[in-house]
Amino acid sequence: MRKMKWMMVAAAMVLALSGCGGGAAETSAPAAATAASSAAGEAASSEEAASEEASSEEAAAEGETSAATDGALQRVLDEGVLRAGAEGNWNPFVYNDAEGTLKGYDVEIVEEIARRLGVEVEWSIASKWDGVIAGLQANRYDVIFCGITKANLASGPDLIGTIAYREDPIVLVVADDNTEINGWEDLDGKLSGNALTGDYGSIAKSYGAELTDASLDQAMELLQQHRIDCHVNSQVAFNTYMEEKPDAKVHVVDTYVPEDPTDSEIYGMLLKGNESLRDKINEILQEMLDDGYCKELAVKYFGQEVADNIGVYNQ
């Protein structure tokens, strides 16, 4: 009887030990599975990150290859000519002097770029701004250097810009006897003499003005004849006009302050597909900024005070 009881106790102990061992085994299996799953997830994440990095590198390499092989720079070098478009009659940026020679800040910028490229410049000068960008899009020239802003660059999906090489403070001009316009907020319903597709006219329109096509010289005459209410233009261009015609009965009533200061920066414009040429021009423009050429040219055309306050020359 005692032997039977002992055998039953022993059997119970074996079962108990088996139960403990089985429980441990069942717990270890899910833990191992979780660890394996975690390791697999980490591996997948690493592979995904590596794949994204490789894709970014491939995209960058593809962009560099595209710029290097688009042929635009090589064509200009082979032909020995950089074709440039601009609006004339815009002193001191692009204009003809008394002898008919093309002069101006933007003119000399392009000519210096061409000199450092080792080529000549072939100019296409329009009598008004409307149509200048269309000329680029029609491939009549390679670049535009003529007061190009970020808004101009954003006006077409096929347009690209260089780095900024100057800035353009913008002013609102009225006749001396105009008492109705004292600032931008007074332009609603007024008539502004500006290019219909230009950045200056767009600013006037943003305040409610209507436009009639006019260059700076034309607008100054129209203001004094009371045929338009206002005109928007570069402060430098207006100052130059007043130096030449100090008796003009017009004056500045307000200066445009953009929300983004870079909206006042000026760029060169090219067509997409000409990245190799754009990149080389950027390289040369940066050299011209670094060696002081751009600022010295600004002093020549704008005066020392204006040049000292142009931010891109002080970066």
Buried (B, 14 or more C-beta within 10 A) or exposed (E): EEEEEEEEEEEEEEEEEEEEEEEEEEEEEEEEEEEEEEEEEEEEEEEEEEEEEEEEEEEEEEEEEEBEEBEBBEBBBEEEBBBBBBBBBBBBBBBBEEEEEBBBBBBBBBBBBBEBBEBEBBBBBBEBBBBBBEBBEEEEBBBBBBBBBBEBBEBBEEBBBBBBBBBBBBBBBBBEEBEEBEEBEBBEEBBBBBBBBBBBBBBBBEBEBBBBBBBBBBBBBBBBEEEBBBBBBBBBBBBBBBEEEEEBEBBBBBEBEBEEEEBBBBBBBBBEBBBBBBBBBBEBBEBBBEEEBBBEBBBEBBBEEBBEEBEBBEE
